[in-house]
Amino acid sequence: MYPIWEVPVLSASFILGIIATIHILPSHLSTSAMWFNVFIETKAYRENRPELLEFIRKYALLLLVFAYVVGTLSGIGIWFSATVASPRAISGLIHNYVWGWATEWIFFIIEVVGIIVYYYTLGKVDQKTHLKLGWIFAIGSWTTMIIIVGILAFMLSPGKWPETGNFFDGFFNQTYWPQLLMRTSFMFAIAGVYAIVIATTIKNIEVKKYIIRQASYWGLVGMIAGIIFFFLYLKSLPTHNRELLGILDIDTLKNVIYVCLGFMFLYFIIANRKPEIINLPVAILSIVIIFAGIFSTERIREMIRKPYIFGTLMYSNQIIAKDLPAKGVKAD
C-alpha cells in the first residue's frame, strides 16, 4: 500500500492520465506507421517509382524521432507514475504478467533497433533486404500490441482467471479478440492519418496526391472495420461493465467520439477526392481530432472498469476484494 503519492489539487491518477495521454499518439504511430511505409516502398520498387522514396524516408524519420524518443520517454513516465500511484496494483499485475511484459519488451527492443537500421540503410542495401527489415519491424511492433491488449483486456474482464489463476485464462478472456481486431483496424487508419501529414510536406505535387489518396483508402477501410469490431467489443463486455455504460455520466465523451468519427470519415473522403486541397495545418488538425477520439474511448474504458483497478480482484483503492485460492491471496 505504500508509499502513498499525494498530489495536491489534482491527484496521482490524474497525473498518470496526463502522461498516458501524451503517450497515446507516439505509441499508436509506432504500431501502425511501418505497415504503410512497407506498402509504399513495395509499390515504389515494383512500379519503378524512386520519387516515392522521399516520403518513405520522411515517414521513417517521423517514426524514429517521434515514436521512439517521445514515445519511449513517456512510456517510462507511465511506468514510474503508475508504480507510485498504485504500487499494490502494479505489483499484482507484474506477479501475474511479468512474462507477458518480458516478451513484449523483447519485441520492443526489435522495434528500437529495427527503426534505426531501417532508416539508416534506406538506399544503402538492396531492395529485398530493406523490405525484409521493414516487415520485421512492422510485425514486431504489431506483436507488442498483441501482448499489451491481453493485459489491458484482463484488467477489464479477467475471464476464468479469478477461479483458476491461470495466465492464459486471464489473457485470452472474452474481450481479447474483439479488442485486438478493433485496435488493429484503427491502427491502419492512424497510419493513414500520419502518412497524410508527411505527404503535405512533399514538394512533388504528384507524389503528394498519390500518397494522400493511398492513405485515405487505408483510413476509410480501417475506420469501417474498426467500428464493426467496436460493436463486437461492446457485446463481449461482462454484464457489470455494460450496465455501467448506461449508468455513468459519459454523454460528453460519447458525443466527442461521434464527432471525431464523423469528421474523420469526411476528412478521408475529401482527401481521396481532392488531395490537392489538404495542407499541413488541416492534416495536423486531423491528428488532434483522432487524439480526442482515442482519449475519449480510453477514458470510457477506464471508467467502466470501476470499482476495480484490475481483474475484479482489487478495488481502485488497492484493497483486495476477494479471496483468490489459486494464487494464495486473501481478501482484505
C-alpha positions as CSV (number, residue, x, y, z in Angstrom):
1,M,0.0,0.0,0.0
2,Y,3.0,2.3,0.4
3,P,4.4,4.7,-0.5
4,I,1.4,7.0,-0.8
5,W,1.8,9.6,-3.5
6,E,-0.2,12.7,-2.6
7,V,-0.7,15.2,-5.4
8,P,-2.3,18.5,-4.1
9,V,-5.3,19.8,-6.0
10,L,-5.0,17.2,-8.8
11,S,-4.5,13.5,-7.9
12,A,-1.9,10.8,-8.6
13,S,-4.3,9.1,-11.1
14,F,-4.8,12.4,-12.9
15,I,-1.0,12.9,-13.4
16,L,-0.8,9.3,-14.6
17,G,-3.6,10.1,-17.1
18,I,-1.8,13.1,-18.4
19,I,1.4,11.2,-19.1
20,A,-0.6,8.3,-20.6
21,T,-2.4,10.8,-22.9
22,I,0.9,12.2,-24.1
23,H,2.0,8.6,-24.8
24,I,-1.1,7.7,-26.9
25,L,0.0,9.4,-30.1
26,P,3.6,8.1,-30.5
27,S,2.6,4.7,-29.3
28,H,-0.2,4.3,-31.9
29,L,2.2,5.6,-34.5
30,S,4.8,3.0,-33.6
31,T,2.5,0.1,-34.2
32,S,1.0,1.5,-37.4
33,A,3.4,3.5,-39.5
34,M,5.7,0.8,-40.8
35,W,2.8,-1.1,-42.4
36,F,2.0,1.8,-44.6
37,N,5.7,2.5,-45.3
38,V,6.4,-1.0,-46.4
39,F,3.3,-0.9,-48.6
40,I,4.5,2.3,-50.4
41,E,8.1,1.0,-50.6
42,T,6.9,-2.2,-52.2
43,K,5.0,-0.1,-54.8
44,A,8.0,2.1,-55.4
45,Y,10.2,-0.9,-56.3
46,R,7.6,-2.8,-58.3
47,E,6.5,0.2,-60.3
48,N,9.9,1.7,-60.6
49,R,8.9,5.0,-58.9
50,P,12.0,6.2,-57.0
51,E,10.3,9.6,-56.3
52,L,8.3,7.8,-53.6
53,L,11.4,7.2,-51.6
54,E,11.3,10.8,-50.3
55,F,8.1,10.0,-48.5
56,I,9.4,6.7,-47.2
57,R,12.5,8.4,-45.7
58,K,10.4,11.2,-44.1
59,Y,7.9,8.9,-42.7
60,A,10.6,6.6,-41.2
61,L,12.3,9.7,-39.6
62,L,9.0,10.7,-38.0
63,L,8.7,7.2,-36.6
64,L,12.2,7.2,-35.4
65,V,12.1,10.6,-33.6
66,F,8.5,10.9,-32.5
67,A,7.6,7.3,-31.6
68,Y,10.9,6.2,-30.3
69,V,12.1,9.3,-28.5
70,V,8.9,11.0,-27.2
71,G,7.1,7.7,-27.1
72,T,9.8,5.9,-25.1
73,L,10.3,8.7,-22.6
74,S,6.5,9.0,-22.0
75,G,6.3,5.2,-21.7
76,I,8.9,5.3,-18.9
77,G,6.8,8.1,-17.3
78,I,3.8,5.8,-17.3
79,W,5.7,3.0,-15.5
80,F,7.1,5.4,-12.9
81,S,3.9,7.2,-12.2
82,A,1.8,4.0,-12.2
83,T,4.2,2.5,-9.7
84,V,4.0,5.3,-7.2
85,A,0.3,5.9,-7.8
86,S,-0.8,2.3,-7.3
87,P,2.1,0.2,-6.1
88,R,0.0,-2.7,-4.9
89,A,-1.9,-2.8,-8.3
90,I,1.3,-2.8,-10.3
91,S,2.8,-5.5,-8.1
92,G,-0.3,-7.6,-8.7
93,L,-0.1,-7.2,-12.4
94,I,3.6,-7.9,-12.5
95,H,3.2,-11.0,-10.5
96,N,0.6,-12.3,-13.0
97,Y,2.0,-11.0,-16.2
98,V,5.7,-10.5,-15.8
99,W,6.5,-13.0,-18.6
100,G,4.0,-11.2,-20.9
101,W,5.7,-7.9,-20.4
102,A,9.1,-9.6,-20.7
103,T,8.1,-10.9,-24.1
104,E,6.7,-7.5,-25.1
105,W,10.0,-5.9,-24.1
106,I,11.9,-8.3,-26.4
107,F,9.8,-7.2,-29.3
108,F,10.2,-3.6,-28.2
109,I,14.0,-4.0,-28.5
110,I,13.4,-5.4,-32.0
111,E,11.4,-2.2,-32.8
112,V,14.0,0.2,-31.4
113,V,16.9,-1.5,-33.2
114,G,14.8,-2.1,-36.3
115,I,13.7,1.5,-36.9
116,I,17.3,2.7,-36.6
117,V,18.6,0.1,-39.0
118,Y,15.6,0.6,-41.4
119,Y,16.1,4.4,-41.6
120,Y,19.9,4.4,-42.0
121,T,20.0,1.6,-44.5
122,L,17.5,3.1,-46.9
123,G,19.2,3.3,-50.3
124,K,22.3,1.6,-48.9
125,V,21.3,-2.0,-49.1
126,D,19.4,-4.0,-51.8
127,Q,15.7,-3.6,-52.1
128,K,14.7,-7.1,-50.9
129,T,16.8,-6.8,-47.8
130,H,15.4,-3.4,-46.9
131,L,11.8,-4.6,-47.4
132,K,12.6,-7.5,-45.1
133,L,13.9,-5.1,-42.4
134,G,10.6,-3.2,-42.8
135,W,8.5,-6.3,-42.4
136,I,10.4,-7.4,-39.3
137,F,9.8,-4.1,-37.7
138,A,6.1,-4.0,-38.8
139,I,5.3,-7.5,-37.4
140,G,7.4,-6.9,-34.3
141,S,5.5,-3.7,-33.5
142,W,2.2,-5.4,-34.0
143,T,3.3,-8.2,-31.7
144,T,3.7,-5.7,-28.9
145,M,0.0,-4.8,-29.4
146,I,-1.0,-8.5,-29.3
147,I,0.6,-8.8,-25.9
148,I,-0.4,-5.5,-24.4
149,V,-4.0,-5.9,-25.4
150,G,-4.1,-9.2,-23.4
151,I,-3.1,-7.3,-20.3
152,L,-5.4,-4.4,-20.9
153,A,-8.3,-6.8,-21.6
154,F,-7.5,-8.7,-18.4
155,M,-7.8,-5.5,-16.3
156,L,-11.4,-5.1,-17.5
157,S,-12.6,-8.7,-18.0
158,P,-10.5,-11.4,-16.3
159,G,-12.4,-14.3,-17.7
160,K,-11.8,-17.5,-15.7
161,W,-8.7,-16.2,-14.1
162,P,-10.4,-15.5,-10.6
163,E,-11.2,-19.2,-10.4
164,T,-8.0,-20.7,-11.9
165,G,-5.3,-18.0,-11.5
166,N,-4.0,-19.3,-14.9
167,F,-2.0,-16.8,-17.1
168,F,-3.8,-17.6,-20.3
169,D,-7.3,-17.8,-18.7
170,G,-6.9,-14.1,-17.9
171,F,-5.0,-13.2,-21.0
172,F,-7.4,-14.7,-23.6
173,N,-10.6,-13.5,-22.0
174,Q,-13.9,-12.7,-23.7
175,T,-12.9,-9.2,-24.7
176,Y,-9.5,-10.0,-26.0
177,W,-10.1,-10.9,-29.7
178,P,-12.7,-8.1,-30.4
179,Q,-10.4,-5.5,-28.8
180,L,-7.4,-6.8,-30.7
181,L,-9.3,-6.7,-34.0
182,M,-10.7,-3.2,-33.2
183,R,-7.3,-1.8,-32.3
184,T,-5.6,-3.4,-35.3
185,S,-8.2,-1.9,-37.6
186,F,-7.9,1.6,-36.2
187,M,-4.1,1.1,-36.3
188,F,-4.3,1.2,-40.1
189,A,-6.5,4.3,-40.0
190,I,-4.0,6.0,-37.8
191,A,-1.2,5.1,-40.2
192,G,-3.1,6.9,-42.9
193,V,-3.6,10.0,-40.7
194,Y,0.2,10.3,-40.1
195,A,1.0,9.5,-43.7
196,I,-1.1,12.4,-44.9
197,V,0.8,14.8,-42.6
198,I,4.1,13.7,-44.1
199,A,2.7,13.8,-47.6
200,T,1.7,17.5,-47.2
201,T,5.4,18.4,-46.7
202,I,6.5,16.8,-50.1
203,K,7.1,19.4,-52.9
204,N,6.4,16.9,-55.7
205,I,2.6,17.5,-56.3
206,E,2.0,14.2,-58.0
207,V,3.7,12.2,-55.2
208,K,1.8,14.2,-52.6
209,K,-1.6,13.5,-54.3
210,Y,-0.7,9.8,-54.7
211,I,0.3,9.3,-51.1
212,I,-2.8,11.2,-49.8
213,R,-5.1,9.1,-51.9
214,Q,-3.5,5.8,-50.8
215,A,-3.6,6.9,-47.2
216,S,-7.2,7.9,-47.4
217,Y,-8.1,4.3,-48.6
218,W,-6.3,2.9,-45.5
219,G,-8.1,5.4,-43.3
220,L,-11.6,4.6,-44.6
221,V,-11.2,0.8,-44.6
222,G,-9.5,0.9,-41.1
223,M,-12.3,3.0,-39.7
224,I,-15.1,1.0,-41.1
225,A,-13.6,-2.3,-39.9
226,G,-12.8,-0.7,-36.5
227,I,-16.4,0.4,-36.0
228,I,-17.6,-3.1,-36.8
229,F,-15.2,-4.6,-34.3
230,F,-16.0,-1.9,-31.7
231,F,-19.7,-3.0,-31.6
232,L,-18.5,-6.7,-31.3
233,Y,-16.3,-5.5,-28.4
234,L,-19.2,-3.8,-26.7
235,K,-21.2,-7.1,-27.0
236,S,-18.3,-9.0,-25.4
237,L,-18.2,-6.9,-22.3
238,P,-19.2,-8.5,-19.0
239,T,-22.7,-7.6,-17.7
240,H,-21.4,-5.4,-14.9
241,N,-19.4,-3.2,-17.4
242,R,-22.3,-2.9,-19.9
243,E,-24.5,-1.8,-17.0
244,L,-22.0,0.9,-16.1
245,L,-22.1,2.2,-19.7
246,G,-25.8,3.0,-19.2
247,I,-25.4,4.4,-15.6
248,L,-22.3,6.6,-15.8
249,D,-22.5,10.2,-17.0
250,I,-20.4,9.8,-20.2
251,D,-22.6,11.5,-22.7
252,T,-20.0,14.2,-23.4
253,L,-17.3,11.5,-24.1
254,K,-19.7,9.7,-26.4
255,N,-20.5,12.8,-28.3
256,V,-16.8,13.6,-28.7
257,I,-16.3,10.1,-30.2
258,Y,-19.3,10.5,-32.6
259,V,-18.0,14.0,-33.8
260,C,-14.5,12.6,-34.2
261,L,-15.7,9.7,-36.3
262,G,-17.8,11.9,-38.5
263,F,-15.0,14.4,-39.0
264,M,-12.5,11.6,-39.9
265,F,-14.9,10.0,-42.4
266,L,-15.4,13.3,-44.1
267,Y,-11.7,14.1,-44.0
268,F,-10.7,10.8,-45.6
269,I,-13.3,11.2,-48.3
270,I,-12.2,14.8,-49.1
271,A,-8.5,13.6,-49.1
272,N,-9.4,10.9,-51.6
273,R,-11.4,13.2,-53.9
274,K,-9.5,16.4,-53.6
275,P,-6.0,15.5,-52.3
276,E,-4.5,18.8,-53.6
277,I,-6.5,20.9,-51.0
278,I,-5.1,19.0,-48.0
279,N,-2.4,21.1,-46.4
280,L,-0.2,20.7,-43.3
281,P,-2.4,22.7,-40.8
282,V,-5.5,20.6,-41.8
283,A,-3.5,17.4,-41.6
284,I,-2.3,18.3,-38.1
285,L,-5.8,19.1,-37.1
286,S,-6.8,15.6,-38.1
287,I,-4.3,14.2,-35.6
288,V,-5.8,16.4,-32.9
289,I,-9.3,15.1,-33.8
290,I,-8.3,11.5,-33.8
291,F,-6.4,12.0,-30.5
292,A,-9.6,13.4,-28.9
293,G,-11.5,10.3,-30.1
294,I,-8.9,7.9,-28.8
295,F,-8.7,9.7,-25.5
296,S,-12.5,9.7,-25.0
297,T,-12.7,6.0,-25.9
298,E,-9.8,5.1,-23.5
299,R,-11.4,7.2,-20.8
300,I,-14.7,5.3,-21.0
301,R,-12.8,2.0,-20.9
302,E,-11.2,3.1,-17.7
303,M,-14.5,4.3,-16.2
304,I,-16.4,1.1,-16.8
305,R,-13.7,-0.9,-15.1
306,K,-14.7,0.6,-11.7
307,P,-14.8,-0.1,-8.9
308,Y,-11.9,-2.4,-9.7
309,I,-8.4,-1.5,-10.8
310,F,-7.9,-4.9,-12.3
311,G,-9.4,-8.3,-12.7
312,T,-12.3,-8.0,-10.2
313,L,-9.7,-8.8,-7.6
314,M,-8.5,-5.4,-6.4
315,Y,-10.5,-2.2,-5.8
316,S,-9.3,1.1,-7.2
317,N,-8.1,2.0,-3.6
318,Q,-5.8,-1.1,-3.7
319,I,-7.9,-3.1,-1.3
320,I,-8.1,-6.9,-2.1
321,A,-11.8,-7.5,-2.9
322,K,-12.0,-11.3,-2.7
323,D,-10.1,-14.5,-2.0
324,L,-8.1,-16.0,-4.8
325,P,-7.2,-19.5,-3.6
326,A,-5.4,-20.3,-6.9
327,K,-2.8,-17.7,-6.0
328,G,-3.0,-17.9,-2.2
329,V,-4.4,-14.4,-2.0
330,K,-6.7,-13.5,0.9
331,A,-9.4,-10.7,0.8
332,D,-8.8,-7.6,3.0
